[in-house]
Amino acid sequence: MKIVSMVAHPITLVGNSKIIEIQPSGLVLRAPASREIMGYQSINGVNIPLVRVVYSKPTIPPLEEDAIYVVSRITAETVRWYYPEVAERFFVPMDPVRGSDGKVIGATILANVRYLR
């Protein structure tokens, strides 16, 4: 099975004492978003906008036969909503691994996003 990264940066996976890097495919799939200002909240004298974000239908390119796709979490969620027939093929990195400085250096699994019903 082929793994295709549809994000703009390398994906680092950690397992069995090995580090694997999946390079971007050159195709980036994003969930289009629009914002509506709901109001403002003053925090220490600074007005912070409170917004409602609405994600719309992403445009999925033709999918390869024996491939799974790594995307962002929000993109995986919109794919599941708008394209349930192919959602099983979209995964997100999950279970972060942190370096000695506390920064995330990779993930241990690729997860398919689902919802409780």
N, C-alpha and C positions, 0 to 999 in steps of 0.2 A: 504494500500500500504506500502510496506517495503522500507526503505531507507538504502542503502548499501554504506558505505564510502570506497572508493578505493584509499585513501591517507594514508600516514604513521602516521598521527597525528589526534587527536580528532578534530571534526568540532563543533564549538560553534554557535548556532543560538539563536537570541534574538527576542522575540515577546510577546505581551500581558503581559508585566512585568514579564516574565519568561525567564530563560536561560535553553536551552536544549543542551546537549552534545551528539554528535553521535560519538561513538567509531570506530576506524579503524576495518575493517572486517578481516584484515590479508592478504587480496589480494590488492596489490598496482599496479595500472595501470599507466604506464608512456609512454610518446611519446619518442621513441628512437631519439637521436639527433646526428648529426655529425657537425663538424665545419671546415670552410675553412678560413684561414687567408687572408684577402683582402689587408692588409697593416698595417701601424702603424701611430699613431698620437702622436706627442710629446706634452705633457702637463706639463709645469713647469719642463722641463728636464727629464721627465719620458716618455718612449715610451710605449704607450698603444696599444695593438693589436685591430684592427678593424676586426671583424669576421662576416662571413655569417653562420647562423645556419640553417641547413636543417633537418626538422623533418620527420621521416619515419613512416611506418604503425605499430601501436601498435598491440599486440596480445591480443585480448579480450577473456577472459575465457567464458565458457557457462553462459548465463544470466538466472537469476531466473525469473519465469513467471510474478509475480506481484510485481516487484521491480524497483526502480529508483536508479541511481548510482551517487555518488558525487565524482568528480575528479578535477584535476587542470584545469585551463583555457586552457593551451596549449594542454593538453590531450583531453579535450572536442572538441577543434578545429580540432585536427587530427582525432578523431572519426567521426566527421561530414564529413570530407573530404573522409576518407577511408571506412567508414561504414554508409552511409546515411540512410540505412534501420533501424538502431537501434539508431541513434543519438538523437532521441526524449527522450530517456531514460537516458541521461547523463546530469548532472547539475553541476554548480559551485556556491560556496558561493558568494554573491554579496551584495552591500550596507553595508559597514562596520559600526560597532558601536565602538566608541572609549571610553576608560576609561578616568578618570580625568587627567591621565598623557599623554594623546594623543595617546597611543598605541591601536592598534586594539584588541578588546576583543571578537569579534564575527561578525556575519552577520545577516541581517534581512530577506534575501530571498535566495532561490535557483533558479538560472537562467539557462535556456537552451540556448546554444549559437547558433546564426543564423547569416547569412550574408545578406546584401542587394544585390539584383541582378539587 
